[in-house]
Each structure stands twice: as C-alpha cells, then as structure tokens.
Amino acid sequence: MANGSSRASTSAKYSELITMKKIKKKKPSVQKMVPTFILGWTNGEPPPPGFLAAWFDRHYGGPLTIRFWGTVGHLHFDAVHTSWSAPIDLAPSEDQLNRWRASLQWDHEHIGIIGALSFTGQDRRDMVLHATRLAKGIGLLTGGTVFDVATGTYLNPSDWQERDLEVFGVEDHVQVEQYERIEEGRSWLHTRGLTKFGWDELEAFRGIGLTDQDCRQCLLDTAEALIRENRNPKVGEQIAIQREPWQVSVVRHRTDTHYGRSMAFREITWD
C-alpha cells in the first residue's frame, strides 16, 4: 500500500482524469439489501475513490465517475461508467462489519460492500460485468479478498489473473456445483450466480456415477441464454440452446435451504 505522501502525489497526478460529483442522496440501507460483493482487507486504509477511478480508467478505458452520497463521507459513493452504476460502501457500520466477519470467518480489519445492482432499463450483463470489474479493482488495490455472494466464491489477488473481464463471459459470473444425494440415489447439479442477475438458479439431476459433463454444460449454456435474453423462464417453457442441438424444458420450480437460506431453483431437462 502507498504511504501518505505517495497517495497525495498519485491523487494529484490523476486529478484531471477523474470526475467526481457530490449529489444529494441518502445513504442506501446496506442492511436491507443483499450485497453483490463483500470486500475484506487488513493492511492500510480504504483506497480513496480517486485511486479506484484511476485504476478503472487505466484498465477499462473509463471514465469512471464517482458520485458521493451527499455528506456521509468520501467512502460511500456510486461508481458510474456510461449508464452502468454500482453502489460502494467502503466503511460500513460496526454492526455490518462484525456480522460479515462472523459470517465469512474473516480476520480482515476492513470490510467493504458493493451493493445490489439496479437493472432498470439496463443490460444485466453490462451491469454485472461493471460491478465485477470494480470488485477486482478494489481487491487488487487493497491486496485483499473478494467474496462473490451469489456464487459463494472467494477471490484473492492471484485469482484475478485469469479474469481479465474485457468482455462478458458467463463463467466469470456463474458456476455449476454438484452434490450427491445418496438417500435419493442421484446427483444434484445446479448453478450459482444467477441470483446476481436477479433470477432463480437452475438445477438438474443425474444418477450417481453417470457422467456429468453434458449436464454441467447444459446448465451453463441455459444460464447464458437466459442472461442474453434477459428473462427468468416459466415452468413449462422451452429454451433453445444455440451452440448445441438441445431443447431445454423448465419442468419445476422449488426452494431449497441447502446454503442456510431459502433459494429458488428451476429444474431443467433436455433432449
């Protein structure tokens, strides 16, 4: 982390590149929303918003505009690029700090939050990609850990090396997990990550011991199709997969508490 003098120098260097605005906006209630990313780090204070803007402009062309939440401080702001916006709180309340430390079993001194995204009139791929780029930037600037809430994935600085995030790729945001349900004699495969886009997860079942490669690929391809088409499918609906000769059918909707909270799933089959 840079010391005080180098921070001042760097801030001055990029001052002409960064647009910052104060707007009259109440601080969002982070306690009432499901965060998109949780950020944790130990060494150094939270990075100034100008550092994040300079990093973003250098890597993704910018400009990143910082819009502060009124008078609540410079660590609470929206990070805006074109029409894409993500709320960022780099100094949440002590209650939030302690709750996430306990939930994630972290020893990090600092915790930040990238909040839930608003998709009104937006391509959800762009919004999620934007938020993920910001999470990557803060993770690299702090040398800390990023927790992707929807996928349950922990990302350290080295984990970003294979994620350049130049364009949207479904596997950067959605993954497939598998659990054997011995008492049912079958394997449960499902996506994790579609909730980041505001939709239910997908699931499918296979007999224990059967190959799962086609099932995994079908779940990812179906997730990608739904993200591209910007919709949550209804039970009984069929979905055409472009890259494979599969006709996917949505056969059931249910909730499951496997992850300690109620999550909605839509089961698919295909032929």
Buried (B, 14 or more C-beta within 10 A) or exposed (E): EBEEEEBEEBBEEBEEBBEBEEEEBEEBEBEEEEBBBBBBBEEBBBBBBBBBBBBBBEBBEBBBBBBBBEEBEBBBBBBBBEEBBBBBBBBBEEEBBEBBBEEBEBEBBBBBBBBBBEBEEBBBBBBBBBBBBBBBBBBBBBEBBBBBBBBEBBBEBEBBEEBEBEEBBBEBBBBBBEEEEEEEEBBBBBBBBBBBBBBBBBBBBBEEEEEBEBBBBBBBBBBBBBBBEEEBBEEEBEBEBEEBEBEBBBEEEEEBEEEEEEBBBBBBBBE
